[in-house]
């Protein structure tokens, strides 16, 4: 912690040092309380096929069957990474 001698500071300097200290503490508390959430990532058809190690035709079939939900803009097709992770189900579950 820094030592500040008030007698050598003007009122404006003292106010600024208090403001900086409070702002620093508030910023660190914000990071602890509300960690930055990663933005949702969109992947192209090619990226999804490479990620899952499948052919584009398999990806197309999965979309037609409703296993994956495609999103589009213009002629482009994208998939949410979270949707892909949700579509993956554990095999051989012991019940």
ZIFEN-V111433 format. One record per residue. N is the residue number from 1. RES is the residue in three letters. SS is DSSP state (H for helix, E for strand, - for the rest). D_FIRST is the distance of its C-alpha to the first C-alpha in Angstrom with 2 decimals. Layout:
# ZIFEN-V111433
{{N/RES/SS/D_FIRST} {N/RES/SS/D_FIRST}}
This chain:
# ZIFEN-V111433
{{1/UNK/-/0.00} {2/UNK/-/3.77} {3/UNK/-/6.64} {4/UNK/-/9.57} {5/UNK/-/13.00} {6/UNK/H/15.19} {7/UNK/H/18.37} {8/UNK/H/18.02} {9/UNK/-/17.54} {10/UNK/-/20.48} {11/UNK/H/20.57} {12/UNK/H/20.65} {13/UNK/H/17.56} {14/UNK/H/15.65} {15/UNK/H/17.20} {16/UNK/H/16.37} {17/UNK/H/12.61} {18/UNK/H/12.80} {19/UNK/H/15.22} {20/UNK/H/13.21} {21/UNK/H/10.24} {22/UNK/H/13.07} {23/UNK/H/15.11} {24/UNK/H/12.67} {25/UNK/H/12.46} {26/UNK/H/16.23} {27/UNK/H/17.06} {28/UNK/H/15.57} {29/UNK/H/17.46} {30/UNK/H/20.54} {31/UNK/H/20.67} {32/UNK/H/20.63} {33/UNK/H/23.19} {34/UNK/-/25.44} {35/UNK/-/25.45} {36/UNK/-/27.40} {37/UNK/-/31.02} {38/UNK/-/33.06} {39/UNK/-/35.84} {40/UNK/-/39.30} {41/UNK/-/40.96} {42/UNK/E/44.59} {43/UNK/E/46.74} {44/UNK/E/50.07} {45/UNK/H/53.26} {46/UNK/H/53.10} {47/UNK/H/49.50} {48/UNK/H/50.43} {49/UNK/H/53.55} {50/UNK/H/51.65} {51/UNK/H/48.94} {52/UNK/H/51.62} {53/UNK/-/53.98} {54/UNK/-/56.84} {55/UNK/-/59.33} {56/UNK/H/59.06} {57/UNK/H/62.27} {58/UNK/H/60.71} {59/UNK/H/57.78} {60/UNK/H/60.33} {61/UNK/H/62.24} {62/UNK/H/59.15} {63/UNK/H/58.45} {64/UNK/H/62.09} {65/UNK/-/61.88} {66/UNK/-/58.68} {67/UNK/-/56.52} {68/UNK/-/54.08} {69/UNK/-/53.48} {70/UNK/-/53.59} {71/UNK/E/52.04} {72/UNK/E/53.51} {73/UNK/E/53.21} {74/UNK/-/56.19} {75/UNK/-/57.76} {76/UNK/E/54.53} {77/UNK/E/53.85} {78/UNK/E/50.42} {79/UNK/E/49.15} {80/UNK/E/45.88} {81/UNK/H/44.17} {82/UNK/H/43.48} {83/UNK/H/47.23} {84/UNK/H/48.13} {85/UNK/H/45.83} {86/UNK/H/47.31} {87/UNK/H/50.81} {88/UNK/-/50.27} {89/UNK/-/51.48} {90/UNK/-/51.36} {91/UNK/-/54.74} {92/UNK/-/56.39} {93/UNK/-/54.40} {94/UNK/-/55.34} {95/UNK/-/56.26}}
